[in-house]
Amino acid sequence: MGNPVAIIGIGQTEHGKRMDVAYPELVREAVVRVYEDAGLEPDDIEGIVSGTMPSMMEGVALTHFYLADAMASKGKTILKTETCGSTGMSLAHTAYYWVSSGIADLVMAVGHEKMNEGDSQATMTTVGDPFYQRYFISGAPGVFSMQSQMWSVRYGLAEEKIRDAAAFISLTHHDSAFDNPYAHIKKRLTAEEIKTARIITYPVRLWDVCPNSDGACAVIFASQKMVKKLGIKKAAWVKGVGFSGEEQFFGDSDKAVWQSAVLAVRQAYSQAGIKNPLKELDVAEVYNPFTFQEMMFYECFGFCELGEAPDMVLRGSFTRNGDLPCDPSGGTLCTNPIGATGLIRTAEAALQVMGKAGDHQIPGAKLALSHAMGGIDQFNGIMIVGSEL
């Protein structure tokens, strides 16, 4: 894996419809907070990794230049990394490899999005292939509704059971968001409200879907040498990483058992020495823009057997008091500034193992998984962090 790398600083904005600030001001909010959290100054950082969902989302090209002042990147090496929904995880990986390779000792990753100033649905609908996919995909909800139906048919899952499990997930995460000061959607719901909400793309209903959020997240990665030099007592050490991609065309790969997710997590487990994730992981921040998709990821990541996710969800296995707490922050379902969302998953995992997650802290968490999915439905990335080197 190269040289040991740790996360030593985290900064998030309040996520939501942030019409109170301009795009650069939003990014600066996260950057100021990450420096305060790490006890560092901009001059200490050697390089910056920056990214968003494709630049057309806000109609701003070359965002790493547009936001240079906000990120205090003058005179520093800056890299732009963008892989659509998995951008945040790709940022974390880029910063990690930069430090692990020995090229730098301190690197900052910054993910950001101001979705309410653009048209995300138009972007995600038109990004697909214009001849074979665009006419029936209908953006992300269309893709993932087809995926959820493929999965349910594969394992003969009863529609009512899946619907109940999806509602349970939505209810649980929206409740958890109240304990996260940065979360966007905070709403008390009932299972009946969730199950009878208007349909977006069948079987996906309103409260099964993540929001459009404005927000930014910044994370500082440090070498072992720098952790010692700075005298840092609480750090989140990177224990394993994995990233995998597959065919761009939706119909050309098996999305019921998502191979890029399976391969990515296998890489990370191998590096981290994890054999039984349900028992060895203390918390997981699973990228969950749709409730149905979250259950599929549980199976791909080995948290349960194929086809068993709905039953385990309904038993409470993945609640904050369950066998493996998943998304105690409320997850992507409650907060989704796309370019930052994957990095938020890593940030939240790091906060857990550092014991700094506040009201949504999982007691005694020492090993945490973070995940993001993206591309045009073909990338999956994983980063596992631990409290000990």
N, C-alpha and C positions, 0 to 999 in steps of 0.2 A: 504493500500500500504506500510505500514511500515514507517520508518523515511524518511523525505524529502532528496532528493539527487539532486545534481547539477553537470553539466559539467562545469569545470573551465579552462580547457586547451586543445588545439587541435594542433596536429602536423602532417603534411602530407609531403610526398616526392613529387618531380616532378615525375609523372607517365609516363611510356612509355617503350621503349626498353632500359633498363638501363644497358647496357653492360660496362658502365664506372665504375661500382662498383660491389663488391661481395655481396652475399646475406646478410651477417651480416652488411656490411657497409650500405646497403640500409635501413635495419631496424633501425640502429643507427641514420640515418638521420632524421627519424620521431621522434624518442625518444628525441634527442637533441632539436628538435623544440618544442615538447610539454612541456618540462621543461622550455624552454625560454618563451613560451607563458603564462604559469601559474605562472612564477616567483618562481619556486620550484627547489629543488635539489633531486637527486635520494634517498638520505637518508630520505627524507620526506615521501616517498611512503611506504605503509605497505604491499602491495601485487600487483601482476601483473597477468593479464589474457592474454594469448597469443594463437593465432590460425592461421591456414592456411586452404586452401582447403585440402582434404586428402593428407597425407604426400608424397604419391607417385607422386604427381604433379611435384615436383622438385627432387624426388629421395632422400629426406633427411628425415630420421625417427627422431622422438622425437625432433622436431624443437625448442621446448621451452628450451631444454638443449643446442642444437647447437647454439642458438642465445642468450644464457644467458648473455654473456659479452656485447653484443650489447644493451640489454635491461637493463643493470645495475641491474640485479636481484640477485646478490650474497647476500646470507643471508636473502632473502625475500621469503615469500610464493608465489609460482607460480602455476597457474592453466592452464591447456590446454583445450580449448573448440573448437571443430571442428564439423560443421554440413554442410559441402560442401558449396554451394553458399550462404547460410544464416549464415556462420561462423561469419562474421562481426557483424551482429545483435545479434547473440548468445553471442559474446564477450561483447557487450554493456550490454546485460541483465545480464550476469554473474557478471560483475563489479557493475552494479546497485544493484543487490540483495545483494551482499557482503557488500556494504555500507548501504543500506536500513535496513538490518538486525541488524545493530549496531556492527557487528564484526570488521569493520575497518572504518576509517574516510577518507582515501585517497587511491584510487586504480586506477591503470593504465591499460587500455585495449590496446593491440597492435595487429593489424591484418596485415598480410604481405603475399606477393606472388612474386615469380620471375618466371613468366610463360614462359619467353623466354629461360629458361635453361632446360625446361622439354618438355613434349608432352601432352598438355592439352586435345587435341581431343582424343588421345589414352586412356587417363585416363578416360574421361567421357563416352567413348564408351564401355569400358570393365567393368566399375563399375556396369553396369546393370546386372540383373539376366541372367545367361548364357543360360538358356533353353527356356525362354519365351519372353525375351525382347531384348536381345543384337543384334539379327539378323535384327531387323527392326527399332531400335531406332536411330542409327547413332549419338549418343551423344546428346548434348543439342539442336542443330538446328533441329534434327529429331523430338525430343519430342515436341518442341514448334511450329513447323510447323503443327503437328497433332492437337495440342491444338488450334491453331488459326483457323484451318479449322472446328474443332468441334464447336467453338464459332460462326463462321460466318454462318454455316448451322443452328444452333439452332435458331438464330434470323433472318434468311432470309436476311442477309446483302448483298447488291450488291457488287460484287467483285471489281468493279471499284471504288466505294466509299471507301471501306476499303483500297485499294491500294493508293488512293489519301491521305487519312488520315494518313496512315503509312509514306508516303513520307513527309507530312507536319511535322510530329513528328521528323523524321530524320533531315530534313532541319533546324528546330527550334533548336534542341539540338546541332547539329554540329556548328551552329552559336554561341550559348551560350558558347560553350567550349572556344571560343577565349577570353572570359572575365574571365576565370578561369585559374590562373597561374599554377595550378597543373595538368590540364587535359591532356590526352594522345593524342587523335585524334582531330586535329584542321584543318578542311578542308572546304573551301567554295564549296558548292554543289548547283546544281539546281534540281528542282523537277524532271525534265526529266532524269537527270543522275541517280537519285535514283531509279526511276521507271523502268529504262531500264538496270540497273546493272545486272551482272550475277547472276543467281539463285544459292543459296546455298542448300536449300531444299524447294521446292515450298510450299507456296508462298513467302517464305523469300528470299530476295535478299541481296547482299553484304552490302549495307548501312543500312539495317535493323538489322544488327548484331553488337554486342559489340566486341571490340578488345581483344587480348591477351596483358595484361599489366604487367610490373614489378612495384611494388610500395608497400608502407607501410603507415599505419595511426595509430596514437596513440592518445588516449583520456583519460583525467584524470577526475575521478568522485570523488566528495567530499560530506561529510555530511554537514548539515546545520550548525552545530557547527563549522566545519572547515572553511566554507565560511565566517562566522562572524569573526573568529579568524584571518583569513588572510586578512580581510578587502576588500574582492573582491566586486567590484561594478557591474560588468557585468557577469552574469552566465546564463546558460540555465538549467532551472529546469525541471526534469523529471515529466511529468504530467500523463502519462499513458503508460503502456506496455501490449503487448499481443503476444502470441506465440501459434501456433497450428500446428499439423501434421496429416497426414492421411495415407491411404494405400500406400505401396511402389510401388506396381504394377500399371503401368500407366493406364491400362484399368479398374481398379477396383474403380475408383472414378470419379466424375463429374468435369472435368477440365474447362468446359465452364462457370460454376459458381463455382469458386474454393472455396470449403468449408473451407479449412484451412486458406485461406486469409480472408474470411468473418468472421470466428470465431475470428481470431487474432485481426482484427481491431475492432470488437465489444467489446472485452475485453478492449482494449486501450481507445476507446471512452467512455466506461462506467466509467473508472477510471478518465478520464480527464473531464467528464461531457459534452461531445460533443454530440449534438443532430442533428445538420445540418452541416456536415463537409464542404460542398461547401461554406457556409457562414462564418463559425467560424474559419476554418483554413486559415492562411495567405500564406502558402507555403507548398509544399509537395515534398519530395525527394523519388520518387517511384523507386524501383529496376526495371530497364528497359533494360535487356540485348537484348531484341527483341522489335521492334516497335509495332507489333501486340499484344504482351503480355501486353504492357503498357496500351493499351486501355481496356483490360480485367480487369486490376487492378483498373482502374478508376471506373468501374461498381461495382466490388467487394467491394470497399471502400466507396461506396455511394456517389461518386462525381457526378454521373448521374444515370439514370435508366438503367436497363438491355437492351442492344441493342442500346443505344443512344450515346455511346462513339464516334464513327466516326463523327456523326453530330456535336457534341460539339467540337471535335478537330478541325474540319474544320471551325467552327465559331471563333476559337481562344480562347476558354474558359480556356485553360490550358497553354497559353503562359505567358511570364513574365509580360505582361500588361493585362492578362485575369482575369476571376473571381477567379481562383485558380492557381497561377503559379506553374507548376510542373517541377522539375529538372532544375532549372536555372543554375546549375553548368555544365550542359551537361549530367549529369547522367551516369549510367552504360554504356549506348550506346557509350559514348566517353572515358570511363576510367574503366578498369576492372581487377585490380589485385585481383583475386577472394576472397582470404582470408581476404582482407582488404575492399572489395567493400561495404559490408553492413555497416561496421563501418564508411566508408566515407559518406554514406547517413546520418547517425546520426550526424557526425561531421559537414556536410554541413547544416543540419537543425539547429544545435546549433549555427553555425556562423551567420545564418540568424536572429535568435531571439536575439542574442547579438549585432547585427548591425555591424558585422565584416566580412561580405562576400565580401567586396571590390566591384569590378566592376559588379558583378552579384548579388549584394544586392537587395532584394525586399523592397522598402521603407515602413517603419512602421511595418515590420513583427514582430509579438509577439507570434504566436503559429504555430508550424511546425510539420509535420508528417514525419517520416522516416520509411523505409520499406526494407526488404530483403527477398528473396525467396531461398530455397535450398533443401538440402537432395538429393534424387533421384527424384526430382520433387514432394516433398510432404510436405515441411515445409514452413511456412510463419511467419515472425516476424515483430512487429511494436514497435516503440518508439516515443512518442509524447513529445516534449519539448516546454517550454514557457519562456518568459522573466521575469515572475513574479512567486513567490512561490505560 
